[in-house]
């Protein structure tokens, strides 16, 4: 059974992380599409490629993003992260 309080806390943490990814992307970008038009989307995915959280930047990208991430996971060779056991 899920603890609704912990679920809400983690939902907000992951959403905030996605928002911060967008802030960092915008600051580091040289592209006018990103810097001026804010034409980007950020999201967090699990190891299966399922979306965990998304930021409210430009949600039109979110329709194709899960398919792109799942395809990248399927076709790319990735090593375990430093926190994997």
Secondary structure, 3 states (H helix, E strand, C coil): CCCHHHHHHHHHHHHHHHHHHHHHHHHHCCCHHHHCCCCCCCEEECCCCCEEEECCCCHHHHHHHHHHHHHHHHHCCCCCCCCCC
